[in-house]
Amino acid sequence: MAADILYALILVLGVPALLALAVGWTSYLAEMLWLSTVRPRIVAATVLVALGFLSVLLRVVFGLAPMAPLSFSIALILAPYAVVPLSNYLSYRLRGDDDRSLGWKDFIFEAKRQDQRRSYEAPRNEQ
Amino acid sequence: MNFTIALLAGLVLLLPGITALVSWNLQGATHGAKRPELQLSSVTALFVALGIAIVMHVLGYALVSLFWAAAIELGTHVTPVGEIMQNPYEMALALSVGTSKPASGTIETFLIIILFECLLAWRLIGSNGLDIAMESSDVRSQGWVFQHIVRPLRHGYTPIAYVLTTASHGEYGIGYEGIVADIRQGENGELKSIGLAEPQRFIYQIVTDDPDKPRRKPRLATHDREWVGGLVALDGSVIRNIVIHNVSNEIVDEVEETPPAEDGAFETLPVETIAAPAALAPPKKPRARRKPVVPPDQPPPVEAPES
């Protein structure tokens, strides 16, 4: 009986939680992949920094070997959550004062969209 | 493997690609400008679906292999709950060539992985990133609708259409002016219908200024403008031609904030001809008169007392 209740609890709580986690993670991963097409160098740098930092953290806290599958898997799962905001923030800091009004959270996409808008506003024969 | 199972397995393998196509089509459904959906039976769509499915499976296999290796490593740190199951991808391959039978739970795991890949494909196609990357190219083959309606809408402009219809009486015809709310094209890009929000209806006429000189160039005049409100949908067969002007949203907001006239009716814009750009400009606000500049060494002018 207790085992059945535990099983039902896992189903009721675990499945939606895993689903929410999967939705969130895929969303961040997709954003990271598209960000890499817009700002390849910044995103590549932040991926390396995030993976390195997480590997060191896992080594210090749990004693996991840095490039072993377990450590690398955990770092890979957590990396998109760090890379997306970090890339946006770095791009925000590196760009000029003109773009500071956009806010840093979605900075790369917003800045790209603003560039496109400027090009759209150019005379028709220059588009 | 019999034919039915093989077909089902093929569909499951194609599922991430099909999901990407569905996501693409649903994105198109939310746009104001629509063309027929990308059919799976078309060669391009099938190629795209297959390509995305292969990419997703390569990525999935790499991740699953990594996580399986991580699970084996985890077993050295904590006490394992049970035996580790076979890698689902390797199971699927072995099952397809008939070298082994699936272990308990492996098929379910494989299906969950496929669903996860579908989710990733959906997110990739539905992301803002794709929209930004593809912004300058007309990937939906919408042609002039893309250049003059879709792109302006994305960049803070409101497309306003002037539609002349074929409904006519003598030298008069009926036309509409309104914001493009919906426009549909056929498979070859031809106009199927257009929906105008908050439209004005007017009567147009081709007139010559001097009846004694019939060879002089005629012009288009409009009469009896009236607000219709709501939305008017015009079928492609009744449309004679369309002129589209894109007005900055800031100007539209400014016009909307203009209070209506005292009798409750909305102030109509002074439009004389259909294609006149001045028709789109907001009504000019009356400017305050400048005070006459008075040199500092002179006394200000004294107003004459009212009689």
Interface residues (C-beta under 8 A of the other chain):
Chain A: A22 V23 T26 S27 L29 A30 E31 L33 W34 L35 T37 V38 A68 P69 L70 F72 S73 I74 L76 F109 K112 R113 Q116 R117 Y120 E121
Chain B: L63 L66 F67 A69 A70 I72 E73 L74 H77 F116 L119 L120 W122 R123 L124 G126 S127 N128 G129 L130 I132 A133 E135 S136 R151 P152 H155 G156
